[in-house]
Amino acid sequence: MKKSLQVWLPIVLVCLATISASAQVGIGPTGPGGNGTTSQGGGSFRVQCPTTTPLHPTAIYNPLNTANTTGAPLTEAAEPAYTGPVVTAETVGGVHFNGTASSGQNPPYVLNGGTVKCQEISGGDGYMTEADGNQTFMFSFGPLSGMELIMQGQPGTLFAADFNNTYHPASGPDVNRYYNSPDLPSVCGPASPASCPTAGAAGISSLGSDPAYDPNKPVALNAAVADPGDIMNIGVINGNIPAPLMAFDEDDEFFLTLSNVGMIMRPDLFEQHTVHFHGYPNASSYYDGVPDATWAINIGGSATYYYVAPDAGTYFWHCHITPPEHLQMGMVGQLYVRPRQNRVPSGTQLFTATQWQQNDLRTACQGTGAAPAAGYTYSSTAGSIDILCSAPIPAVNTGVIQGTYNDGTNFKYAYNDGDGSTRYDIDVPIQIHGFDPNFHFVGMTFNPEGFADMKDKYFLLNGRSYPDTVGVPGYSGGPAGGAASSAGSPGTPSGDAFAAPNAIGTEDSDGRTRYSQPLPTLVTLSKSGGPGGKAQRALLRIADLDVTEYQTLASLGIPMQLVGFNAKLLRDQAGNNMYVTTNSITLGGGESLDVILDSASVPPGTYFLYTPNLDHLSNDAENFGGLMTEVVVTP
């Protein structure tokens, strides 16, 4: 009897979390449903994302839903330009304090631009398909916002207004595209019939028969899922490997909501989950995700993490509940922070922008002799620069100015380098990971795992082994050759990543097919596609989240320029660049590297990025796969 309760009690609790009604306030201004309706029920699920804050009082909004009508990748509006810190006096209760008044309270604070950004994820379980065809059970995080962006291999991080589901297209090809609508069910996928938009989910004859359907809610392809019933329907068996990609800009405020939907394949487990941003500087212990220092999230509950984006660079995140188990099982994801330098206005000297950074206590490198901003006092004595400074001012002003691409957007940089040396054109996040199939099999059963016997046999780049790392035609049901389908087809508009990366799909608990490994690792560089017709440069944002192994990646034919290590620019305290040009890099679990590939010095062709550890070029017992991908250089 006792064992029976251990099995069935979690299932009952998860069902109660879904059915319990009436008290939950979701996204939106009014009413139980957040929009004046009464459709939303729920217990302790709570999605939070303020549109504005005191640090960012102006909302930035771009209707992502209409951005894909031409087949171009989804993009969002640009953030405000960075022109140096602005000292702002705080206003409290209608009383203004200018920092010099006799009140002696509420001193001024510094603003550096940025905005509010949000993301929502689920914590639970799921399946992924290895390159040899075996399905592997995972403990995993899945997307509950930005889901079409995730499918396209882009970060699922959104401006607050887009996250909060405030746009409803009146016409165009997006009207009936119900994939990832927070409330409208559909099985629209690569092979769906033309009637899919009116067919509803599997077993549902019409949209109106879905109990979560509310015609007053807007349709949004990337907005957050707020209804508790939909959080459960979508979140269960919704695992991604890597976990949903996150990316935002320095000075952003980031709100991340995690909902624990339970593990349907392991109903005996009352697993809590957390999010830990590994290597994140100045993180509050309250939001650090280490359960002995803060809180963890129970099944049927949500919590929202809050961060102010710190120094630029490549980080990663993972669950910090029994880390050796949850990391091995797949609860790991990619994260990168874009530098302020990206937002420096066109025509401005980058060296000038590094001087601006000295006027902000949070980013100043002590010892530079720079004068503090008005209202601040700190040592301006010249001397040794703090070794913890992430991006010292370059030793020489090279006079490099901010440039723009043909579409008017600014050049991109890995760090606030001040000399343009980390400029690149293409982001390529690469998560190295390894799976022990025996450990995962036992993890799906009711037997205790053997931690001492853990031995990886599948070696993964972004959750895939070669040749899946470059996309194998036919795996996702898309056309051979990876061509995108025509615009307007239900579920497969031009520009979507259903076919091009050939992601492997698994049917979810709500009848929809979702892609547990959406991120390919194929790198394509054009020798004439960069600014001014020059060769393109790719930034490989490499993070290793292995539990048992060190990993090496080698590049044949294309030199690798290592510019950052563990989210810190490789520059000495005197401002001299310490970049390393090599053909291989090695890193262990918990480390990250920023590597630039430049196609200027190589002829067109196909090159390989692979591990020279031959036993890591395999899929379990097979001799084909592992840590390998391709770099294609076109004319």
DRENVEXVO-518754 format. One line per field, with one value per residue (C-alpha): x, y, z; chain. Coordinates in steps of 0.25 Angstrom, whole numbers, plus 2048, in hexadecimal, padded with zeros to 3 digits. Layout:
px <- c(X;...)
py <- c(Y;...)
pz <- c(Z;...)
vexmi <- c(A;...)
//
This chain:
px <- c(800;80B;812;805;803;812;80E;800;801;80A;800;7F4;7FC;800;7F1;7EC;7F6;7F0;7E2;7E2;7DB;7D7;7E2;7ED;7F0;7F7;7FE;7F5;7EF;7E1;7D9;7DC;7E1;7E9;7E0;7D2;7CE;7CB;7D2;7DF;7E0;7EC;7F3;801;806;809;810;816;81C;81A;819;821;829;82F;83D;836;829;827;822;828;81E;81F;814;81C;810;810;81F;820;817;822;829;834;838;830;837;833;835;842;845;849;857;861;868;86D;867;85C;85B;84C;846;83C;82E;826;818;817;823;82F;83D;848;854;858;84C;84C;843;84F;848;846;853;854;856;85C;854;85C;850;84B;83D;834;835;82E;82E;825;82A;824;82C;828;82C;82D;833;83E;842;851;858;857;848;847;83D;843;83B;83F;83D;83C;837;82E;829;81C;81F;826;823;824;831;836;832;83A;846;845;844;836;839;82E;82B;821;816;818;819;80C;803;7FE;7FD;7F3;7F5;7E8;7ED;7F8;7FE;800;7F1;7EF;7FD;7F9;806;80A;7FD;7FB;7ED;7EA;7ED;7F3;7FB;800;80D;816;80C;7FF;7F3;7EE;7E2;7EB;7E8;7DA;7DC;7E1;7E9;7E9;7DC;7D5;7CB;7CB;7D3;7C7;7C7;7D4;7D1;7DD;7D8;7D4;7D1;7D4;7E3;7EC;7F3;803;80D;818;811;811;807;7FF;7F4;7F7;7F0;7F9;805;803;7FE;80A;815;813;81D;822;831;83B;84A;850;846;840;84A;84B;851;850;858;860;858;84B;842;83F;833;833;827;829;81D;81F;815;81A;820;815;81F;823;816;81E;827;824;82F;831;838;840;847;856;85D;86B;876;86D;874;86D;861;858;858;849;848;855;84D;856;84C;854;855;847;83A;837;82A;820;817;80B;812;819;823;829;838;83D;84B;851;85A;869;875;874;879;875;86F;866;85B;856;84E;855;84D;856;85F;866;859;851;85C;85F;850;850;84C;856;855;85C;85D;864;864;867;870;86C;876;86B;862;86D;868;86D;879;87E;88C;88B;897;88D;883;88D;88F;880;881;88A;87F;877;87B;876;87F;88A;899;89F;8AD;8AA;8AA;89C;894;887;879;872;86D;877;884;88E;89D;8A2;8B0;8B9;8BF;8BC;8AF;8A6;8A9;89A;897;891;895;8A1;8A2;8AB;8BA;8B9;8AE;8AD;8A2;898;88A;87D;878;86B;866;85E;851;855;858;865;871;871;87C;87F;884;885;893;895;89D;893;89C;890;887;87F;873;86D;86A;86C;869;86E;86C;874;86E;86F;864;866;85A;85A;859;84E;847;847;843;836;833;832;840;84B;855;863;86B;879;876;872;879;875;873;86C;873;86B;86C;85F;858;85C;867;86D;867;85B;863;862;854;850;846;839;83A;830;826;82B;82F;83D;848;842;83B;830;822;81A;814;806;806;800;80B;816;817;824;82F;82A;834;82C;833;840;847;840;83D;838;82A;822;813;810;805;7FB;7FC;806;814;81F;82E;836;844;841;84F;858;867;869;872;870;879;87A;887;87F;873;879;879;87E;87E;889;88A;881;885;87E;87F;87E;878;87D;879;87C;872;877;877;882;88B;894;892;89B;896;8A0;89E;8A5;8A8;8A1;8A9;8A2;8A4;8A1;89D;895;896;88B;884;891;898;8A6;8AD;8B8;8B7;8BF;8B5;8BD;8B5;8B9;8B1;8B5;8B5;8B5;8AF;8A9;8A3;8A1;897;891;883;87F;888;884;88D;88A;891;891;892;895;893;89C;8A9;8A3;89E;88F;88C;887;890;88E;88D;88F;895;8A2;89E;89A;892;889;886;87B;86D;86D;873;873;87F;878;873;878;87E;87F;879;87C;880;87C;883;87C;881)
py <- c(800;80A;807;809;817;81A;818;81E;82A;832;830;834;841;844;843;84B;856;856;855;85F;86B;87A;880;882;88F;88E;897;8A3;8AF;8AA;89E;890;88D;89A;89F;8A1;892;887;87C;87B;872;86D;86C;870;873;881;888;896;8A0;8AF;8B8;8C3;8C5;8D1;8CE;8CC;8D5;8D4;8C7;8C2;8BB;8B4;8AB;89E;897;89F;89F;892;895;896;88A;891;88D;893;89F;8A9;8B8;8BE;8C3;8D2;8D7;8D7;8E4;8E3;8E2;8EC;8F0;8F1;8F6;8ED;8F0;8EA;8ED;8F9;900;903;901;907;901;90E;911;911;904;8FC;8F0;8E9;8ED;8EE;8E1;8DE;8DA;8D3;8D0;8C2;8BD;8B3;8A5;898;889;87D;86F;862;858;849;83E;83A;832;835;82C;828;828;819;819;816;81F;823;827;835;83D;84A;859;85D;86A;870;87D;881;873;877;87E;872;869;873;871;87F;883;883;88F;89A;8A9;8AA;8AE;8A3;899;89E;89A;8A8;8A7;8A0;8A0;8A3;89D;897;889;88A;88A;87B;877;871;86B;86F;877;878;873;86E;85F;85A;84F;858;853;850;845;84B;84C;85A;858;858;866;862;853;856;84C;83D;838;846;848;858;863;866;859;85B;85F;868;870;87E;887;893;890;894;88B;88B;882;886;88C;885;87A;87F;876;86B;860;864;865;856;852;858;856;847;83F;84D;84B;852;84F;859;85F;86C;876;883;890;89E;8AB;8B1;8BA;8B3;8AE;89F;898;889;881;872;869;85B;852;845;839;831;825;825;827;822;82E;83B;842;851;859;866;86F;872;87C;876;880;88C;897;89F;895;897;88A;88B;888;880;873;86B;865;865;875;878;871;866;864;859;851;85A;867;873;87D;889;88B;89A;89E;8AB;8A7;8A8;8A8;8A3;895;886;87F;873;86F;862;85C;85C;850;844;84A;83E;837;842;847;839;837;844;850;85A;866;871;87F;88B;89A;8A4;8B0;8BF;8C1;8BB;8C7;8D2;8DC;8DA;8E3;8E3;8DF;8D2;8D7;8E2;8D8;8D1;8DF;8E0;8D3;8D9;8E2;8D7;8D0;8C3;8C2;8CC;8C6;8CC;8D2;8D8;8E6;8E9;8F4;8EF;8F2;8FE;8FA;8EE;8EE;8E3;8E2;8E8;8E5;8DF;8D2;8C3;8C0;8B6;8A8;8A5;8B0;8A8;8B1;8BB;8C7;8C4;8C8;8D0;8D8;8D1;8DB;8D1;8D6;8CF;8CB;8C5;8BA;8BD;8BB;8C7;8BE;8C0;8B7;8AC;8AA;89F;8A9;8B7;8B7;8C5;8C2;8B9;8AD;8A4;8A8;89D;89A;88D;888;879;874;866;85E;851;846;837;82D;81F;817;80D;818;81E;811;80E;81D;819;80D;80C;807;810;815;811;81E;817;810;81C;81B;824;81C;827;834;83F;84D;855;847;841;838;838;838;83D;849;84E;84A;83D;83E;837;835;840;83C;848;848;841;84C;854;85E;866;864;86F;87B;879;86A;867;865;866;874;878;87C;872;867;85B;856;85E;859;84C;84B;83E;83F;838;839;840;83D;847;840;84A;847;84E;84E;84A;84D;85A;85F;85A;85D;85F;86C;873;87E;887;88D;899;89A;8A2;8B1;8B8;8AB;8A5;897;893;890;886;887;879;87A;86D;868;85A;854;846;83F;835;839;844;847;84C;852;854;85C;858;862;86E;874;876;884;882;890;88C;882;881;88D;896;89D;897;8A4;8A7;8B2;8BC;8BB;8B2;8A7;899;892;884;87F;870;864;85D;861;858;85B;854;853;861;869;872;878;882;87F;886;87F;889;884;88F;886;879;874;870;862;859;858;850;854;848;841;83A;830;825;81E;82B;829;81F;81C;812;805;80B;811;81D;82A;831;83F;843;84D;855;863;866;872;878;882)
pz <- c(800;804;7F6;7EF;7F5;7F1;7E3;7E2;7EC;7E3;7D7;7DF;7E4;7D5;7D1;7DC;7D9;7CB;7CF;7DB;7D6;7D8;7E0;7D6;7D0;7C3;7B9;7B6;7BD;7C2;7C6;7C9;7BB;7BB;7B0;7B6;7B3;7BD;7B5;7BD;7C9;7D1;7DE;7E0;7D2;7D0;7C4;7C7;7BE;7C0;7B4;7BB;7C7;7CE;7C7;7B9;7B9;7AA;7A4;797;78E;780;77C;779;774;767;765;75E;752;748;74C;754;762;76D;773;77E;77F;782;790;793;78F;79A;79B;7A9;7B7;7BB;7C9;7CD;7DA;7E0;7E2;7EE;7F2;7E9;7F1;7E8;7EE;7E6;7EE;7F4;7FC;80B;80C;80B;805;7F7;7F0;7E1;7D9;7CC;7BF;7B3;7AA;7A8;7AB;7B1;7AB;7AF;7AD;7B2;7B3;7B8;7C1;7BF;7B6;7A7;79C;792;786;785;778;777;779;788;790;79D;7A9;7AF;7BB;7B4;7B2;7A7;7A1;7A5;79E;791;78C;77D;780;787;77B;772;77A;780;78F;795;79D;79A;79C;7A7;79E;795;7A0;7A6;79A;796;787;77E;76F;768;75A;753;754;763;766;766;76A;778;77B;789;78B;79A;798;78A;788;77B;775;76A;766;75A;754;759;74F;74A;754;760;765;767;76B;779;782;780;784;785;77A;77B;781;78A;791;797;7A6;7A6;799;79B;78F;797;798;78D;785;786;781;78B;797;7A5;7A8;7B4;7B5;7C0;7B7;7AB;7B4;7B7;7A9;7A3;7AE;7B0;7A7;7A2;7A5;79C;79B;79C;7A5;79F;79A;7A2;79D;7A1;7A2;7AC;7B5;7B2;7BE;7BB;7C1;7C0;7C4;7C7;7C9;7CE;7C7;7CD;7C6;7C0;7BD;7CC;7D4;7E0;7E0;7E7;7E0;7E3;7D9;7D9;7CF;7D1;7C8;7C9;7CA;7CA;7D1;7DD;7DD;7E9;7F2;7F2;7E3;7E2;7E1;7EB;7F4;801;800;7FA;7F6;7EC;7E4;7E7;7DD;7D9;7DD;7D6;7DA;7D3;7D3;7D2;7CC;7C8;7BC;7C0;7B8;7AA;7A6;7A5;7B1;7B3;7BC;7C3;7CE;7DB;7E2;7E3;7D8;7D4;7D1;7CB;7C2;7BD;7BA;7B2;7BA;7B4;7AB;7A3;7A7;7A2;7A5;799;79D;79E;792;789;78C;78A;77F;771;76F;77E;782;789;792;797;79B;7A4;7AB;7AD;7B5;7BF;7C3;7C9;7D5;7D1;7C5;7C8;7C8;7D4;7D2;7C5;7CA;7C3;7CA;7D1;7CC;7D3;7E1;7E2;7EA;7E8;7E7;7DA;7DD;7D2;7D5;7D4;7CD;7D5;7D1;7D1;7C6;7BB;7B0;7B3;7A9;79D;79F;792;78B;77E;779;775;774;774;767;761;758;74C;754;75D;769;771;770;77B;785;78F;79A;79D;796;792;786;77E;77F;783;777;771;768;76C;77A;77C;789;78C;798;79A;7A2;7A4;7A7;7AE;7A8;7B4;7BE;7B6;7B4;7C3;7C5;7BE;7C7;7D6;7D9;7DF;7D6;7D7;7D8;7DA;7CD;7C4;7B7;7AB;79E;796;793;78F;789;78C;78F;782;77D;76F;764;76C;770;761;75F;758;74D;750;75F;762;756;74F;740;73D;73B;747;73F;746;742;73B;743;748;749;757;761;757;752;74B;755;75F;764;762;756;754;761;760;76F;774;77A;785;787;794;79E;797;78A;784;77E;785;782;78D;786;77E;77E;772;773;764;762;754;751;744;73F;73A;743;74E;74F;743;73B;744;74A;755;764;76D;77C;782;790;795;7A3;7A9;7B2;7B3;7C0;7BE;7B2;7AD;79F;793;786;77B;76E;761;757;75E;76A;777;77E;78D;792;79F;7AA;7B5;7B0;7B2;7A6;7A5;7A8;7B2;7BC;7B4;7A9;79F;798;79B;791;78D;77E;77E;777;784;791;79D;7A9;7B4;7BA;7BF;7B6;7AA;79E;794;786;779;76C;760;752;74C;74B;747;739;737;73B;746;753;760;76E;776;782;780;78C;783;78D;78E;77F;781;784;78F;789;77B;774;76E;774;781;782;774;76B;75E;75A;74C;746;739;72F)
vexmi <- c(A;A;A;A;A;A;A;A;A;A;A;A;A;A;A;A;A;A;A;A;A;A;A;A;A;A;A;A;A;A;A;A;A;A;A;A;A;A;A;A;A;A;A;A;A;A;A;A;A;A;A;A;A;A;A;A;A;A;A;A;A;A;A;A;A;A;A;A;A;A;A;A;A;A;A;A;A;A;A;A;A;A;A;A;A;A;A;A;A;A;A;A;A;A;A;A;A;A;A;A;A;A;A;A;A;A;A;A;A;A;A;A;A;A;A;A;A;A;A;A;A;A;A;A;A;A;A;A;A;A;A;A;A;A;A;A;A;A;A;A;A;A;A;A;A;A;A;A;A;A;A;A;A;A;A;A;A;A;A;A;A;A;A;A;A;A;A;A;A;A;A;A;A;A;A;A;A;A;A;A;A;A;A;A;A;A;A;A;A;A;A;A;A;A;A;A;A;A;A;A;A;A;A;A;A;A;A;A;A;A;A;A;A;A;A;A;A;A;A;A;A;A;A;A;A;A;A;A;A;A;A;A;A;A;A;A;A;A;A;A;A;A;A;A;A;A;A;A;A;A;A;A;A;A;A;A;A;A;A;A;A;A;A;A;A;A;A;A;A;A;A;A;A;A;A;A;A;A;A;A;A;A;A;A;A;A;A;A;A;A;A;A;A;A;A;A;A;A;A;A;A;A;A;A;A;A;A;A;A;A;A;A;A;A;A;A;A;A;A;A;A;A;A;A;A;A;A;A;A;A;A;A;A;A;A;A;A;A;A;A;A;A;A;A;A;A;A;A;A;A;A;A;A;A;A;A;A;A;A;A;A;A;A;A;A;A;A;A;A;A;A;A;A;A;A;A;A;A;A;A;A;A;A;A;A;A;A;A;A;A;A;A;A;A;A;A;A;A;A;A;A;A;A;A;A;A;A;A;A;A;A;A;A;A;A;A;A;A;A;A;A;A;A;A;A;A;A;A;A;A;A;A;A;A;A;A;A;A;A;A;A;A;A;A;A;A;A;A;A;A;A;A;A;A;A;A;A;A;A;A;A;A;A;A;A;A;A;A;A;A;A;A;A;A;A;A;A;A;A;A;A;A;A;A;A;A;A;A;A;A;A;A;A;A;A;A;A;A;A;A;A;A;A;A;A;A;A;A;A;A;A;A;A;A;A;A;A;A;A;A;A;A;A;A;A;A;A;A;A;A;A;A;A;A;A;A;A;A;A;A;A;A;A;A;A;A;A;A;A;A;A;A;A;A;A;A;A;A;A;A;A;A;A;A;A;A;A;A;A;A;A;A;A;A;A;A;A;A;A;A;A;A;A;A;A;A;A;A;A;A;A;A;A;A;A;A;A;A;A;A;A;A;A;A;A;A;A;A;A;A;A;A;A;A;A;A;A;A;A;A;A;A;A;A;A;A;A;A;A;A;A;A;A;A;A)
//
